[in-house]
Amino acid sequence: MALKPNRILLLSLKLAVSFVLLYIVFSRTGPGVVYSTLEGMRPLAFIAAITLYILAQFISTLRRGPL
């Protein structure tokens, strides 16, 4: 299934906004707090959560009608 360029742009924009917001949150809490939180997580659960989030953004982009 090929994506139209405008849908790829929308997906990229959604992911970019998400990463910028995550950066802001992480930079305000401090690297030590972020590291200790990530250290306490199970790696498989963390990777699964990231994968599900990206998949949800992708599906949201597909479901959206033509721009």
C-alpha positions as a Markdown table, in Angstrom:
| # | Residue | x | y | z |
|---|---|---|---|---|
| 1 | Met | 0.0 | 0.0 | 0.0 |
| 2 | Ala | 1.6 | 3.2 | -1.2 |
| 3 | Leu | 1.2 | 6.4 | 0.8 |
| 4 | Lys | 0.6 | 9.7 | -0.9 |
| 5 | Pro | 3.3 | 12.3 | -0.2 |
| 6 | Asn | 0.8 | 14.5 | 1.8 |
| 7 | Arg | 0.1 | 11.5 | 4.1 |
| 8 | Ile | 3.8 | 10.9 | 4.6 |
| 9 | Leu | 4.2 | 14.6 | 5.4 |
| 10 | Leu | 1.4 | 14.4 | 8.0 |
| 11 | Leu | 2.9 | 11.3 | 9.6 |
| 12 | Ser | 6.3 | 12.9 | 9.8 |
| 13 | Leu | 4.8 | 16.1 | 11.3 |
| 14 | Lys | 2.9 | 14.1 | 13.9 |
| 15 | Leu | 6.1 | 12.2 | 14.9 |
| 16 | Ala | 8.2 | 15.4 | 14.9 |
| 17 | Val | 5.7 | 17.2 | 17.2 |
| 18 | Ser | 5.7 | 14.2 | 19.5 |
| 19 | Phe | 9.5 | 14.0 | 19.7 |
| 20 | Val | 9.8 | 17.8 | 20.4 |
| 21 | Leu | 7.3 | 17.5 | 23.2 |
| 22 | Leu | 9.1 | 14.5 | 24.7 |
| 23 | Tyr | 12.4 | 16.5 | 24.4 |
| 24 | Ile | 10.8 | 19.4 | 26.3 |
| 25 | Val | 9.5 | 17.1 | 29.1 |
| 26 | Phe | 12.8 | 15.3 | 29.4 |
| 27 | Ser | 14.9 | 18.4 | 29.4 |
| 28 | Arg | 12.9 | 20.0 | 32.1 |
| 29 | Thr | 13.0 | 17.0 | 34.4 |
| 30 | Gly | 16.7 | 16.5 | 34.1 |
| 31 | Pro | 18.8 | 13.7 | 32.7 |
| 32 | Gly | 19.2 | 11.9 | 36.0 |
| 33 | Val | 15.5 | 11.4 | 36.5 |
| 34 | Val | 14.9 | 10.3 | 32.9 |
| 35 | Tyr | 17.8 | 7.8 | 33.1 |
| 36 | Ser | 16.6 | 6.3 | 36.4 |
| 37 | Thr | 13.1 | 6.0 | 35.0 |
| 38 | Leu | 14.3 | 4.3 | 31.9 |
| 39 | Glu | 16.6 | 2.1 | 33.9 |
| 40 | Gly | 13.7 | 0.8 | 35.9 |
| 41 | Met | 11.7 | -0.2 | 32.8 |
| 42 | Arg | 11.7 | -3.5 | 31.2 |
| 43 | Pro | 13.3 | -3.1 | 27.7 |
| 44 | Leu | 10.8 | -5.3 | 25.9 |
| 45 | Ala | 7.8 | -3.4 | 27.3 |
| 46 | Phe | 9.4 | 0.0 | 26.4 |
| 47 | Ile | 10.2 | -1.1 | 22.8 |
| 48 | Ala | 6.6 | -2.5 | 22.5 |
| 49 | Ala | 5.1 | 0.8 | 23.7 |
| 50 | Ile | 7.2 | 2.8 | 21.3 |
| 51 | Thr | 6.2 | 0.5 | 18.4 |
| 52 | Leu | 2.5 | 0.6 | 19.3 |
| 53 | Tyr | 2.7 | 4.4 | 19.4 |
| 54 | Ile | 4.3 | 4.7 | 16.0 |
| 55 | Leu | 1.9 | 2.2 | 14.6 |
| 56 | Ala | -1.1 | 4.2 | 16.0 |
| 57 | Gln | 0.3 | 7.4 | 14.4 |
| 58 | Phe | 0.7 | 5.5 | 11.1 |
| 59 | Ile | -2.9 | 4.1 | 11.2 |
| 60 | Ser | -4.2 | 7.5 | 12.1 |
| 61 | Thr | -2.6 | 9.0 | 9.1 |
| 62 | Leu | -4.1 | 6.2 | 6.9 |
| 63 | Arg | -7.6 | 6.7 | 8.2 |
| 64 | Arg | -7.5 | 10.4 | 7.7 |
| 65 | Gly | -9.3 | 11.4 | 4.5 |
| 66 | Pro | -7.6 | 13.3 | 1.6 |
| 67 | Leu | -6.1 | 16.6 | 2.5 |
